[in-house]
Amino acid sequence: MSGPLRAFLRPPTAHAGLAVLATTILDLVFPALCPVCEASLGPGRRDPLCGECWDAIARIEPPYCATCGSPYATLGAAAIGPSETGSGAGSSAGAAEPERASRPVPCWRCAAEPPAYDYARSAARYEGPLREALHAFKFSGRRALARPLADLLLEQCGRTVPGGIAAVVPVPLARDREYLRGFNQARLLAERVAGRLGAPLAPRWLARVRATRPQSDLSAAERRANIRGAFRASPAVAGLDVLVVDDVFTTGATLAECARALREAGAHRIGVLTVARVV
């Protein structure tokens, strides 16, 4: 078992019990409310999310593309291809072979035009309580949400991360937006991911070198054009395996551009982890 995986699977220490006791005492004096539904936190809570909101998150499970991580159910047969769906010649009634259906393989899109990264994984769909939690995290300053959101990412995707990660790299936020927000949400997530995987955090290995328009109101093509050439990677990444962390995978334009910069600087293997994915 690799070092990062051992760290991910490390059992809780006695400090965890003390933390639970302290939280219980504080809740008696200052009852905590969920930032998504405003209900009191109770059984199953993942502070500061309540148990109901945590359980309602639509997690992404296999089968998904081995490269981009998109769930097969959202790709459609044309993108998955007959070899993955089992609907090609020689298959029976279009039913997939069980071992083939569960084996990670690239979708046709990634096979035809491989992205700059080697693999991407997302924990859950960008909808419902997770969407509201990410909005509260990014736009309402609820920094404490970094803890359960990073835990969600690790619980869903941590075991798929290959060993040998040299560093965890957060996607850099534009300087003016980070100044107004007061923090970079990707860095807060990456700090926790790095700690749990036992890998160093390397925020200086990737930098924004020019201003860009906000991506939220742009089409997929406009996003690619807007972000092109916006990042530069440090020569320190040469020959190393790196893991890029962000909050949401929308069209993948920003993450692809980050990976392209890392690849140009000589990175060996590039992985991408995001909490949520638009599907």
C-alpha positions as CSV (number, residue, x, y, z in Angstrom):
1,M,0.0,0.0,0.0
2,S,1.4,3.4,-1.0
3,G,2.2,6.2,1.5
4,P,-0.6,8.5,0.2
5,L,-3.2,5.8,0.4
6,R,-2.0,4.9,4.0
7,A,-2.5,8.5,4.9
8,F,-5.9,8.6,3.4
9,L,-6.9,5.4,5.3
10,R,-5.3,6.5,8.5
11,P,-7.8,5.9,11.4
12,P,-8.9,8.8,13.5
13,T,-6.9,9.7,16.6
14,A,-7.9,10.5,20.1
15,H,-8.1,14.2,19.0
16,A,-11.2,13.3,17.0
17,G,-13.0,12.3,20.1
18,L,-12.1,15.5,21.9
19,A,-13.3,17.5,18.8
20,V,-16.6,15.8,18.9
21,L,-17.0,16.5,22.7
22,A,-16.1,20.2,22.1
23,T,-18.6,20.5,19.2
24,T,-21.3,18.9,21.4
25,I,-20.7,21.5,24.2
26,L,-20.7,24.4,21.7
27,D,-23.9,23.2,20.1
28,L,-25.6,23.3,23.5
29,V,-24.7,27.0,23.9
30,F,-24.8,28.1,20.2
31,P,-27.0,25.8,18.2
32,A,-25.4,25.3,14.7
33,L,-27.4,25.7,11.6
34,C,-26.8,24.2,8.2
35,P,-25.7,26.9,5.6
36,V,-27.8,25.2,2.9
37,C,-31.1,24.4,4.5
38,E,-30.7,26.3,7.8
39,A,-31.9,23.3,9.8
40,S,-30.2,22.4,13.1
41,L,-27.3,20.0,12.7
42,G,-28.1,16.6,14.0
43,P,-27.3,12.9,13.3
44,G,-25.0,12.3,10.3
45,R,-23.8,15.9,10.3
46,R,-20.7,16.8,8.4
47,D,-20.0,20.2,10.0
48,P,-21.2,22.6,9.0
49,L,-23.5,20.6,6.7
50,C,-26.5,18.8,8.2
51,G,-26.9,15.0,7.7
52,E,-29.8,15.4,5.3
53,C,-28.0,17.7,3.0
54,W,-24.9,15.6,3.1
55,D,-26.8,12.4,2.3
56,A,-28.7,14.2,-0.5
57,I,-25.5,15.0,-2.5
58,A,-25.7,13.2,-5.8
59,R,-22.3,11.3,-5.8
60,I,-20.7,10.2,-9.0
61,E,-20.2,6.5,-9.1
62,P,-18.7,4.2,-11.8
63,P,-18.9,3.6,-14.6
64,Y,-17.3,6.7,-15.9
65,C,-14.7,7.7,-18.5
66,A,-11.2,6.6,-17.4
67,T,-9.8,9.9,-18.7
68,C,-12.3,12.8,-18.2
69,G,-14.3,11.1,-15.5
70,S,-17.7,11.9,-17.0
71,P,-20.4,9.4,-16.1
72,Y,-21.2,7.1,-19.0
73,A,-24.9,7.8,-18.4
74,T,-24.4,11.4,-19.4
75,L,-22.2,10.8,-22.4
76,G,-24.6,8.8,-24.6
77,A,-23.8,5.8,-26.7
78,A,-22.2,7.9,-29.5
79,A,-19.5,9.2,-27.0
80,I,-19.1,5.9,-25.2
81,G,-18.8,3.7,-28.2
82,P,-19.9,0.2,-28.9
83,S,-16.8,-1.4,-27.2
84,E,-17.9,0.1,-23.9
85,T,-21.7,-0.1,-24.2
86,G,-21.6,-3.7,-25.6
87,S,-24.0,-2.6,-28.4
88,G,-21.5,-3.3,-31.2
89,A,-21.3,-6.3,-33.5
90,G,-21.3,-9.6,-31.6
91,S,-23.0,-8.3,-28.5
92,S,-26.3,-9.8,-27.3
93,A,-29.3,-7.5,-27.4
94,G,-27.2,-4.5,-26.6
95,A,-26.4,-5.7,-23.1
96,A,-22.9,-4.8,-21.8
97,E,-20.7,-7.6,-20.5
98,P,-20.5,-7.1,-16.7
99,E,-16.6,-7.0,-16.6
100,R,-16.5,-4.6,-19.6
101,A,-19.1,-2.3,-18.1
102,S,-17.3,-1.9,-14.9
103,R,-13.8,-1.5,-16.4
104,P,-12.6,2.1,-16.7
105,V,-12.0,2.9,-20.4
106,P,-11.8,6.3,-22.2
107,C,-14.9,7.6,-23.9
108,W,-14.7,8.2,-27.6
109,R,-14.3,12.0,-27.1
110,C,-11.2,11.5,-25.0
111,A,-9.9,8.7,-27.3
112,A,-10.3,11.0,-30.4
113,E,-8.9,14.1,-28.7
114,P,-7.1,13.3,-25.5
115,P,-7.2,16.2,-23.0
116,A,-4.0,17.8,-21.6
117,Y,-4.5,16.0,-18.3
118,D,-4.1,12.3,-17.8
119,Y,-7.2,11.7,-15.6
120,A,-9.9,13.8,-14.0
121,R,-12.3,12.8,-11.2
122,S,-15.2,14.6,-9.6
123,A,-17.0,13.6,-6.4
124,A,-20.6,14.6,-7.2
125,R,-23.0,16.3,-9.5
126,Y,-23.2,20.1,-9.4
127,E,-26.8,20.2,-8.3
128,G,-29.0,20.4,-5.2
129,P,-27.4,20.8,-1.8
130,L,-23.9,20.5,-3.2
131,R,-24.5,23.4,-5.6
132,E,-25.9,25.5,-2.7
133,A,-23.0,24.5,-0.4
134,L,-20.4,25.6,-3.1
135,H,-22.2,28.9,-3.5
136,A,-22.2,29.5,0.2
137,F,-18.5,28.5,0.3
138,K,-17.4,30.8,-2.6
139,F,-19.7,33.7,-2.4
140,S,-20.8,34.0,1.2
141,G,-17.5,33.4,2.8
142,R,-18.4,30.1,4.6
143,R,-14.8,28.9,4.7
144,A,-15.7,26.1,7.1
145,L,-17.3,24.3,4.2
146,A,-13.9,23.5,2.8
147,R,-13.7,20.7,5.4
148,P,-16.7,18.6,4.3
149,L,-16.3,19.5,0.7
150,A,-12.7,18.3,0.6
151,D,-13.7,15.2,2.6
152,L,-16.4,14.5,0.0
153,L,-13.8,14.7,-2.7
154,L,-11.4,12.4,-0.9
155,E,-14.1,9.8,0.1
156,Q,-15.3,9.6,-3.5
157,C,-12.1,9.9,-5.4
158,G,-9.2,9.5,-3.0
159,R,-8.7,5.8,-3.7
160,T,-8.5,6.4,-7.5
161,V,-5.5,8.7,-7.2
162,P,-2.3,6.9,-8.2
163,G,0.6,6.9,-5.9
164,G,3.7,9.0,-6.5
165,I,2.0,12.4,-6.3
166,A,4.8,15.0,-5.9
167,A,2.5,17.9,-5.0
168,V,-1.1,19.1,-5.0
169,V,-1.6,22.3,-7.0
170,P,-4.7,24.5,-6.5
171,V,-6.1,26.3,-9.6
172,P,-5.0,29.9,-9.1
173,L,-7.8,32.6,-8.8
174,A,-7.5,35.9,-10.5
175,R,-5.8,38.4,-8.1
176,D,-8.6,40.9,-8.0
177,R,-11.2,38.2,-7.4
178,E,-9.1,36.6,-4.6
179,Y,-8.7,40.1,-3.0
180,L,-12.5,40.7,-3.1
181,R,-13.4,37.2,-1.9
182,G,-10.6,37.1,0.7
183,F,-9.5,33.6,-0.2
184,N,-9.0,31.1,-3.0
185,Q,-11.5,28.3,-2.6
186,A,-9.4,25.9,-4.7
187,R,-6.4,26.5,-2.3
188,L,-8.5,25.8,0.8
189,L,-9.7,22.5,-0.7
190,A,-6.2,21.6,-1.9
191,E,-4.7,22.2,1.5
192,R,-6.9,19.5,3.0
193,V,-6.5,17.2,0.1
194,A,-2.7,17.5,0.3
195,G,-2.8,16.9,4.1
196,R,-4.9,13.7,3.7
197,L,-2.8,12.3,0.8
198,G,0.5,13.1,2.6
199,A,1.7,15.2,-0.4
200,P,3.0,18.8,-0.2
201,L,0.9,21.8,-1.3
202,A,2.5,23.7,-4.2
203,P,0.5,26.8,-4.9
204,R,3.4,28.6,-6.6
205,W,3.8,25.8,-9.2
206,L,0.9,27.3,-11.2
207,A,0.2,31.1,-11.7
208,R,-2.2,33.2,-13.7
209,V,-0.2,35.5,-16.0
210,R,-3.1,37.5,-17.5
211,A,-6.6,38.7,-16.5
212,T,-9.6,36.8,-17.8
213,R,-13.3,37.4,-17.9
214,P,-15.5,35.5,-15.5
215,Q,-16.3,32.1,-17.1
216,S,-19.8,31.6,-15.7
217,D,-21.6,33.5,-18.5
218,L,-19.6,32.2,-21.4
219,S,-20.2,29.4,-23.9
220,A,-17.9,26.4,-24.0
221,A,-16.0,27.9,-27.1
222,E,-15.8,31.3,-25.4
223,R,-14.5,29.7,-22.2
224,R,-11.7,28.1,-24.1
225,A,-10.7,31.3,-25.9
226,N,-11.0,33.3,-22.7
227,I,-8.7,31.1,-20.7
228,R,-6.1,30.3,-23.4
229,G,-2.6,31.2,-22.3
230,A,-3.8,32.5,-18.9
231,F,-1.5,30.2,-16.8
232,R,2.2,29.5,-16.5
233,A,3.7,26.6,-14.6
234,S,7.0,26.5,-12.7
235,P,9.9,24.5,-14.1
236,A,9.9,22.7,-10.8
237,V,7.2,20.4,-12.1
238,A,9.4,18.9,-14.7
239,G,9.3,15.1,-14.6
240,L,6.9,15.0,-11.6
241,D,3.4,13.7,-11.1
242,V,1.0,16.5,-9.9
243,L,-2.6,16.7,-8.8
244,V,-4.6,19.8,-9.7
245,V,-7.5,20.7,-7.4
246,D,-10.5,22.9,-8.1
247,D,-14.1,23.3,-6.9
248,V,-16.2,22.7,-10.1
249,F,-15.6,21.0,-13.4
250,T,-17.9,22.8,-15.8
251,T,-16.7,22.5,-19.4
252,G,-13.2,21.6,-18.3
253,A,-11.7,24.6,-20.2
254,T,-9.9,26.1,-17.2
255,L,-8.6,22.7,-16.0
256,A,-7.4,21.8,-19.5
257,E,-5.5,25.1,-19.7
258,C,-3.9,24.5,-16.3
259,A,-2.9,21.0,-17.4
260,R,-1.5,22.4,-20.7
261,A,0.7,24.8,-18.9
262,L,2.0,22.1,-16.6
263,R,2.6,19.8,-19.5
264,E,4.6,22.5,-21.3
265,A,6.7,22.9,-18.2
266,G,7.5,19.2,-18.3
267,A,5.1,17.6,-15.8
268,H,5.0,13.8,-16.2
269,R,1.5,12.8,-15.1
270,I,-1.3,15.3,-14.4
271,G,-4.4,14.5,-12.5
272,V,-7.4,16.7,-11.8
273,L,-9.8,16.5,-8.8
274,T,-12.9,18.6,-8.4
275,V,-15.6,18.5,-5.8
276,A,-18.5,18.9,-8.3
277,R,-19.1,18.4,-12.0
278,V,-21.7,19.9,-14.3
279,V,-23.3,16.9,-16.1
